[in-house]
Amino acid sequence: MILYYQTHSPFARKALVFAHEAGIADRLQVIHHETSPTQRNERIYAENPLGKVPVLLRADGPAIFDSDVICAYLDTLHGGRRLIPEGGEARWQALVLQSVAQGLAQTGISLRWETVRRPEQLRYAALRDGYAEKIEATYNWLETTLDAMAPLHVGHIALATALSWMEFRNLPSFRAWPQLTRWFDEFEQRPSMLATPLSGETHD
């Protein structure tokens, strides 16, 4: 399988960390592709009409995207404990945490547009502040809701990669939330995270 990747994408990293945690990273050929809403990457558009990574190419079927779907597919390829719980309350907790983490990363991307990526004269301060408020509310929610004792699942992977990216991009810090910080610092030392460091800049 081929994973179209980007070394500074929290979503692509999530899929690759998931593969490491599932024990199947060695089955992936990882190929970096730069993507941006303002720069069309024809190779990515050929597989994903949204022009985004990650994209998983398979020998026996069409391409799979986005990171949620890729992780769900990868979870069917290994013989270990499922990282997306198959039923019960554990499943819904994992999927909700994944959704919150994905939303956090997307809000961080949006905040970057209103602070560093969009030309200064086109930035909208009210929108910037609204994004920052959502990020703070998410940190508050995570501080009281995150179950650090639950068996590892896709929500944890999504959250760790999102928080790592927030710090990588110097976005509003979660370090004022002690339980969240403690959990992240421990998770970041996992081999799956150490093997997939973030690097590079966005090319618009």
Backbone bond lengths (Angstrom), bond angles and torsions (degrees), N, CA, C in turn:
res aa  C-N    CA-C-N  psi(-1)  N-CA   C-N-CA  omega(-1)  CA-C   N-CA-C  phi
1 M - - - 1.458 - - 1.518 109.58 -
2 I 1.324 115.28 150.17 1.455 122.15 178.04 1.525 108.65 -116.37
3 L 1.320 116.09 130.77 1.458 121.68 176.46 1.519 108.55 -109.82
4 Y 1.336 115.90 111.42 1.458 119.91 171.02 1.522 107.32 -74.89
5 Y 1.305 115.54 127.43 1.460 123.00 -161.53 1.515 109.59 -133.27
6 Q 1.318 116.62 170.72 1.459 122.51 169.67 1.518 106.91 -148.75
7 T 1.306 117.37 126.72 1.465 120.65 -170.35 1.525 113.26 -69.74
8 H 1.330 118.12 -10.55 1.463 120.65 177.96 1.529 112.00 -119.80
9 S 1.314 117.08 24.17 1.467 121.29 177.01 1.535 110.28 -103.91
10 P 1.330 118.08 123.57 1.467 118.66 176.49 1.525 112.20 -65.76
11 F 1.330 116.73 -29.17 1.455 120.67 -177.62 1.525 110.99 -74.55
12 A 1.327 116.51 -43.87 1.464 119.38 176.47 1.518 110.54 -63.55
13 R 1.319 116.28 -43.12 1.464 119.26 179.54 1.518 111.29 -61.27
14 K 1.316 116.36 -39.24 1.468 119.46 178.14 1.520 110.81 -55.16
15 A 1.328 117.56 -46.36 1.462 120.78 -179.22 1.522 111.43 -63.26
16 L 1.328 117.02 -39.17 1.458 120.06 -178.23 1.523 111.26 -73.58
17 V 1.320 117.47 -39.93 1.471 120.10 175.30 1.529 109.55 -60.85
18 F 1.321 116.40 -41.46 1.468 120.63 177.77 1.528 109.74 -58.14
19 A 1.335 117.31 -45.34 1.462 120.45 179.71 1.523 111.28 -60.85
20 H 1.332 116.32 -39.90 1.469 119.31 176.82 1.526 110.75 -63.59
21 E 1.313 116.87 -45.29 1.462 120.25 -178.47 1.527 111.58 -65.98
22 A 1.318 116.75 -30.80 1.469 121.13 177.98 1.526 112.19 -81.48
23 G 1.333 117.05 -7.75 1.449 120.79 178.15 1.517 114.74 79.27
24 I 1.335 117.20 22.35 1.469 119.93 -177.24 1.523 112.36 -125.70
25 A 1.313 118.29 17.42 1.462 120.60 -179.37 1.522 111.49 -61.69
26 D 1.332 116.42 -29.36 1.463 118.99 -179.17 1.520 112.80 -71.23
27 R 1.321 117.42 -6.81 1.467 121.32 177.18 1.523 111.92 -92.41
28 L 1.323 116.81 0.23 1.464 121.69 -177.53 1.518 110.91 -108.61
29 Q 1.321 116.28 135.42 1.455 122.36 165.62 1.521 106.19 -97.95
30 V 1.314 117.01 115.52 1.460 122.06 -174.50 1.525 109.31 -96.81
31 I 1.330 116.17 122.43 1.462 121.97 -178.89 1.526 108.47 -122.92
32 H 1.333 116.13 120.72 1.459 121.77 -179.44 1.527 110.99 -75.22
33 H 1.337 115.61 135.62 1.469 122.21 173.97 1.521 108.36 -136.27
34 E 1.317 116.52 132.00 1.459 120.48 173.01 1.529 109.47 -80.93
35 T 1.319 115.71 131.64 1.463 121.24 175.77 1.518 109.02 -134.10
36 S 1.318 116.14 151.51 1.452 122.89 178.59 1.522 108.00 -163.08
37 P 1.340 118.07 148.85 1.459 119.42 175.96 1.525 113.37 -59.71
38 T 1.340 117.13 -21.53 1.460 120.15 -177.16 1.523 113.52 -103.04
39 Q 1.326 117.60 -3.54 1.466 121.70 -179.74 1.525 108.32 -131.03
40 R 1.307 117.05 110.04 1.461 121.74 -176.61 1.533 111.06 -76.09
41 N 1.319 116.67 125.95 1.460 122.82 174.89 1.528 107.13 -104.33
42 E 1.309 116.52 104.92 1.464 120.76 -172.82 1.530 112.17 -62.68
43 R 1.321 117.35 -34.57 1.462 119.31 -178.68 1.519 110.90 -65.46
44 I 1.324 116.77 -39.12 1.461 119.86 179.03 1.527 110.72 -72.72
45 Y 1.333 117.19 -42.11 1.464 119.89 178.25 1.530 111.60 -61.12
46 A 1.321 117.21 -28.14 1.463 119.99 179.06 1.520 112.08 -65.37
47 E 1.334 116.32 -22.17 1.462 120.65 -178.72 1.527 113.27 -110.67
48 N 1.325 116.92 -29.74 1.462 121.85 -176.31 1.524 108.63 -132.77
49 P 1.323 118.85 115.61 1.471 120.50 -176.85 1.517 113.55 -63.65
50 L 1.343 117.83 -14.84 1.459 120.87 176.76 1.524 112.04 -85.74
51 G 1.338 116.81 -9.22 1.453 120.32 177.35 1.514 114.35 68.14
52 K 1.336 117.04 28.34 1.461 121.01 -175.40 1.529 111.18 -119.60
53 V 1.332 114.77 155.79 1.454 121.46 168.36 1.532 107.86 -106.69
54 P 1.335 117.32 157.63 1.455 127.95 7.80 1.528 112.93 -82.27
55 V 1.328 113.38 153.80 1.458 122.34 172.25 1.524 106.82 -132.68
56 L 1.326 116.76 133.50 1.463 121.43 178.72 1.517 109.01 -108.47
57 L 1.338 115.44 120.66 1.455 121.29 176.73 1.521 109.07 -96.60
58 R 1.339 115.55 132.12 1.465 121.20 -178.44 1.521 109.47 -118.56
59 A 1.334 115.64 151.13 1.465 120.18 178.40 1.517 111.50 -75.45
60 D 1.336 117.13 -23.53 1.463 120.56 -171.66 1.520 113.58 -114.51
61 G 1.329 117.46 19.91 1.458 118.72 -179.90 1.502 111.35 -177.68
62 P 1.332 117.36 174.95 1.465 120.81 -179.47 1.531 111.59 -69.01
63 A 1.313 115.23 167.66 1.456 121.55 179.82 1.521 110.99 -62.07
64 I 1.321 114.88 150.95 1.465 122.03 178.61 1.529 108.83 -119.45
65 F 1.318 116.76 137.34 1.470 123.63 175.76 1.524 105.32 -158.77
66 D 1.326 122.85 158.58 1.439 130.57 1.33 1.530 110.76 -92.80
67 S 1.334 118.41 -153.18 1.461 120.29 -174.62 1.530 112.41 -63.97
68 D 1.337 117.93 -36.67 1.473 119.99 178.58 1.525 110.54 -59.42
69 V 1.331 116.18 -46.05 1.459 121.02 -176.90 1.529 110.36 -71.05
70 I 1.325 116.36 -39.90 1.460 119.61 178.07 1.524 110.56 -60.62
71 C 1.327 117.05 -45.12 1.461 119.83 179.17 1.523 111.14 -62.52
72 A 1.314 117.17 -41.36 1.464 120.27 178.54 1.519 110.71 -61.84
73 Y 1.320 116.91 -39.41 1.461 120.32 178.31 1.523 111.21 -68.46
74 L 1.332 117.42 -46.94 1.459 120.62 -179.72 1.526 111.51 -59.79
75 D 1.324 116.12 -30.13 1.467 119.64 -178.92 1.522 112.51 -68.41
76 T 1.338 117.20 -13.72 1.470 120.84 177.22 1.523 112.20 -91.62
77 L 1.329 117.76 -2.17 1.459 120.93 -171.36 1.528 114.34 -104.21
78 H 1.294 117.70 0.73 1.470 119.98 -177.97 1.525 109.81 -124.47
79 G 1.311 115.53 163.07 1.457 120.60 -175.97 1.505 114.72 -99.99
80 G 1.330 117.06 5.68 1.459 120.13 -178.81 1.518 113.13 -88.12
81 R 1.328 114.74 -168.96 1.462 120.78 176.95 1.521 109.21 -63.29
82 R 1.323 115.97 136.21 1.453 120.63 -179.82 1.531 110.64 -65.06
83 L 1.334 115.68 133.09 1.459 121.04 177.51 1.526 111.84 -85.55
84 I 1.309 116.90 -11.69 1.464 122.69 168.12 1.526 105.79 -112.65
85 P 1.326 117.80 101.57 1.472 119.74 -175.99 1.522 111.47 -51.60
86 E 1.321 115.55 140.64 1.463 120.29 -172.19 1.523 113.78 -82.54
87 G 1.323 118.28 -17.37 1.461 118.71 -178.47 1.510 111.50 -167.39
88 G 1.317 114.94 176.08 1.451 121.66 177.03 1.515 113.11 74.03
89 E 1.326 115.06 -173.63 1.457 121.30 -177.52 1.527 112.04 -62.75
90 A 1.338 116.50 -31.06 1.467 119.45 -179.61 1.525 111.14 -59.25
91 R 1.335 116.20 -36.76 1.469 119.39 179.49 1.519 110.87 -63.27
92 W 1.309 116.94 -47.18 1.467 119.79 -175.99 1.521 110.80 -69.12
93 Q 1.324 117.68 -35.99 1.458 119.35 177.27 1.522 110.85 -64.65
94 A 1.325 117.03 -41.41 1.469 120.68 179.21 1.519 111.03 -64.48
95 L 1.338 116.80 -43.87 1.457 120.08 -177.19 1.526 112.05 -70.80
96 V 1.334 116.91 -36.07 1.470 119.57 177.03 1.525 110.02 -65.59
97 L 1.325 116.91 -43.96 1.461 119.15 179.23 1.522 110.70 -63.51
98 Q 1.325 117.05 -40.19 1.462 120.02 175.47 1.530 110.45 -58.63
99 S 1.314 116.97 -44.42 1.462 120.95 -179.09 1.527 111.31 -63.25
100 V 1.329 116.93 -42.79 1.458 120.58 178.92 1.527 110.54 -63.75
101 A 1.324 116.23 -42.38 1.462 120.50 -179.84 1.523 111.01 -64.85
102 Q 1.324 117.24 -42.76 1.465 120.51 177.57 1.528 110.43 -62.13
103 G 1.331 115.94 -42.13 1.464 120.02 178.46 1.513 112.39 -65.18
104 L 1.334 116.42 -36.81 1.460 120.25 177.47 1.523 110.60 -62.12
105 A 1.327 116.51 -47.22 1.464 120.00 179.55 1.524 110.98 -62.99
106 Q 1.330 117.37 -42.60 1.459 120.07 -179.59 1.525 111.29 -65.69
107 T 1.330 116.97 -37.34 1.459 120.16 177.40 1.518 110.42 -66.72
108 G 1.334 116.10 -37.79 1.456 119.49 175.61 1.518 111.78 -61.94
109 I 1.323 116.86 -41.01 1.466 120.81 176.45 1.530 110.01 -61.12
110 S 1.311 116.37 -45.01 1.467 120.45 179.36 1.526 111.33 -62.96
111 L 1.326 116.80 -40.29 1.466 119.91 178.53 1.523 111.06 -63.74
112 R 1.318 117.06 -37.37 1.467 119.81 177.47 1.529 111.41 -62.28
113 W 1.336 116.99 -35.73 1.470 119.29 177.30 1.528 110.59 -61.53
114 E 1.336 116.82 -36.71 1.466 120.28 -176.12 1.521 113.33 -88.82
115 T 1.338 117.12 1.22 1.466 119.74 -179.44 1.522 113.39 -124.99
116 V 1.331 118.77 -38.03 1.465 119.00 -175.36 1.526 114.46 -132.49
117 R 1.323 118.95 -23.19 1.461 119.39 -172.11 1.525 113.23 -94.00
118 R 1.313 117.11 -39.60 1.469 119.50 -180.00 1.535 109.36 -78.47
119 P 1.340 119.29 144.06 1.461 119.77 174.31 1.525 110.71 -51.41
120 E 1.322 116.51 139.90 1.467 120.94 -170.10 1.526 112.33 -54.98
121 Q 1.314 117.55 -38.58 1.470 119.86 -176.54 1.532 112.13 -70.30
122 L 1.332 117.60 -12.69 1.457 121.47 -179.51 1.527 113.05 -103.28
123 R 1.315 117.51 0.14 1.459 120.49 -179.06 1.526 110.82 -76.94
124 Y 1.336 114.62 147.88 1.471 121.19 -175.11 1.526 107.61 -118.64
125 A 1.322 116.47 107.64 1.461 121.69 -172.66 1.521 112.45 -62.20
126 A 1.333 117.21 -38.96 1.464 119.51 -178.62 1.525 110.93 -64.60
127 L 1.329 115.92 -37.67 1.456 119.78 178.02 1.527 110.28 -69.23
128 R 1.318 116.73 -41.43 1.470 121.38 175.18 1.520 111.13 -54.75
129 D 1.323 116.32 -47.48 1.458 120.52 -178.14 1.529 111.11 -66.68
130 G 1.329 115.82 -36.08 1.460 118.99 178.02 1.513 112.11 -64.39
131 Y 1.328 116.70 -41.01 1.461 119.81 176.96 1.525 110.67 -64.21
132 A 1.321 117.12 -42.94 1.466 120.50 179.75 1.529 110.96 -62.00
133 E 1.320 116.87 -37.20 1.464 120.86 178.25 1.525 110.93 -64.62
134 K 1.320 117.03 -40.88 1.471 120.57 178.21 1.531 110.81 -63.06
135 I 1.319 116.78 -39.18 1.461 120.06 179.78 1.525 110.89 -64.83
136 E 1.332 116.80 -45.27 1.463 120.00 178.67 1.528 111.01 -62.57
137 A 1.333 116.83 -42.15 1.465 120.05 178.57 1.522 111.15 -62.50
138 T 1.325 116.60 -36.08 1.466 120.31 178.00 1.515 110.98 -66.64
139 Y 1.325 117.71 -42.59 1.465 120.07 177.11 1.530 110.74 -61.44
140 N 1.328 116.86 -41.71 1.470 120.29 177.12 1.524 110.80 -59.29
141 W 1.311 116.39 -44.41 1.471 121.22 -178.92 1.523 110.37 -64.55
142 L 1.306 116.81 -44.53 1.455 120.70 -178.65 1.523 111.28 -64.88
143 E 1.315 117.51 -37.69 1.461 120.99 -177.68 1.521 111.55 -59.49
144 T 1.326 117.29 -33.90 1.468 120.70 -176.45 1.527 113.42 -103.00
145 T 1.321 117.58 -11.92 1.466 120.63 -172.21 1.521 113.19 -111.38
146 L 1.313 118.16 -31.29 1.465 121.58 -174.74 1.529 110.50 -59.24
147 D 1.317 116.03 125.63 1.468 122.14 177.26 1.525 108.15 -94.34
148 A 1.314 115.58 95.96 1.461 120.37 -176.68 1.522 112.51 -72.17
149 M 1.320 117.31 -14.53 1.464 121.10 -177.03 1.522 112.54 -95.49
150 A 1.303 117.86 -7.09 1.467 120.69 -179.32 1.521 109.74 -68.26
151 P 1.331 118.21 149.09 1.468 120.08 174.52 1.529 110.12 -57.55
152 L 1.313 115.50 146.93 1.459 121.05 -178.11 1.524 111.37 -52.76
153 H 1.335 116.44 132.81 1.456 121.03 177.33 1.521 109.97 -145.63
154 V 1.321 115.34 176.26 1.463 121.69 -173.88 1.524 112.28 -59.02
155 G 1.320 117.46 -31.90 1.459 119.68 178.81 1.514 112.00 -63.58
156 H 1.332 116.62 -40.76 1.461 120.38 177.22 1.529 110.62 -62.04
157 I 1.317 116.54 -43.10 1.467 120.59 -179.72 1.527 110.27 -63.34
158 A 1.316 116.75 -45.54 1.466 120.65 179.12 1.522 111.02 -61.62
159 L 1.328 116.95 -40.71 1.463 120.16 -178.42 1.523 111.09 -68.80
160 A 1.319 117.13 -45.57 1.462 119.76 -178.42 1.525 111.29 -61.09
161 T 1.323 116.87 -42.93 1.464 119.40 -179.36 1.531 111.35 -70.58
162 A 1.319 117.38 -32.44 1.467 119.82 176.57 1.523 110.89 -68.41
163 L 1.325 117.41 -47.01 1.464 120.54 -179.49 1.522 111.30 -63.92
164 S 1.320 116.76 -39.93 1.459 120.33 178.39 1.525 110.30 -61.16
165 W 1.327 115.93 -41.13 1.467 119.85 179.26 1.522 111.30 -68.24
166 M 1.333 118.32 -38.86 1.469 121.00 177.49 1.524 109.92 -57.78
167 E 1.309 116.43 -42.25 1.459 120.28 179.36 1.531 110.73 -70.76
168 F 1.308 117.16 -40.61 1.462 123.03 178.86 1.522 111.11 -57.54
169 R 1.326 116.83 -37.20 1.463 121.82 -178.03 1.530 113.38 -95.75
170 N 1.337 117.60 9.56 1.466 121.79 178.27 1.529 112.34 55.46
171 L 1.306 115.39 40.43 1.464 121.93 175.99 1.527 109.07 -88.11
172 P 1.343 118.59 172.83 1.470 119.64 -176.11 1.527 111.94 -47.47
173 S 1.320 115.08 128.20 1.454 121.41 -170.50 1.529 112.19 -80.36
174 F 1.309 115.03 147.86 1.469 122.57 174.78 1.528 110.76 -95.47
175 R 1.327 118.27 3.42 1.461 121.65 -171.41 1.523 114.05 -68.64
176 A 1.331 117.96 -13.32 1.468 120.25 176.42 1.521 112.20 -80.37
177 W 1.321 117.33 -5.85 1.466 122.72 179.91 1.534 107.55 -104.77
178 P 1.323 118.57 100.95 1.469 121.11 -167.06 1.522 115.08 -65.04
179 Q 1.323 118.49 -41.53 1.465 119.03 -178.59 1.524 111.26 -69.10
180 L 1.321 116.36 -40.55 1.455 120.78 177.65 1.529 109.97 -63.30
181 T 1.326 117.03 -42.77 1.463 121.46 179.53 1.523 110.89 -63.14
182 R 1.326 116.44 -44.08 1.464 120.34 -179.42 1.526 110.78 -61.41
183 W 1.325 115.52 -44.23 1.467 119.26 179.94 1.533 110.54 -63.53
184 F 1.323 116.71 -45.03 1.464 120.03 -177.89 1.527 111.14 -63.58
185 D 1.331 117.50 -46.33 1.456 120.38 -177.32 1.527 111.24 -59.50
186 E 1.310 116.40 -36.35 1.464 119.85 177.23 1.527 110.82 -71.05
187 F 1.331 117.38 -44.38 1.460 121.03 -178.31 1.527 110.79 -64.45
188 E 1.307 117.37 -36.22 1.453 121.01 -175.24 1.531 112.36 -64.79
189 Q 1.332 116.87 -16.89 1.458 120.65 178.50 1.528 112.97 -88.00
190 R 1.310 117.65 -0.04 1.456 119.89 177.81 1.532 109.51 -65.87
191 P 1.326 117.68 146.31 1.475 120.01 178.98 1.522 113.62 -54.96
192 S 1.326 117.54 -33.78 1.470 120.67 -179.20 1.521 111.68 -64.16
193 M 1.329 117.14 -34.61 1.457 121.00 178.93 1.526 110.57 -78.86
194 L 1.315 116.94 -40.81 1.455 120.68 -179.86 1.528 111.62 -64.70
195 A 1.336 116.18 -28.19 1.477 120.57 -179.01 1.519 112.98 -81.64
196 T 1.343 118.01 -8.02 1.468 120.73 -173.17 1.532 111.90 -130.94
197 P 1.320 119.31 53.91 1.477 120.19 -175.05 1.527 111.72 -65.30
198 L 1.313 114.91 148.02 1.455 121.44 174.79 1.521 109.70 -77.28
199 S 1.338 116.03 144.99 1.458 120.30 176.89 1.519 109.36 -162.37
200 G 1.326 116.02 157.18 1.458 120.39 173.34 1.514 113.84 97.86
201 E 1.310 114.26 167.66 1.461 122.85 179.89 1.518 110.81 -119.60
202 T 1.316 115.74 155.27 1.456 121.15 177.43 1.523 110.11 -74.40
203 H 1.320 116.71 137.48 1.463 121.96 178.30 1.526 108.60 -109.81
204 D 1.329 116.96 106.19 1.472 122.19 179.53 1.525 109.87 -98.20
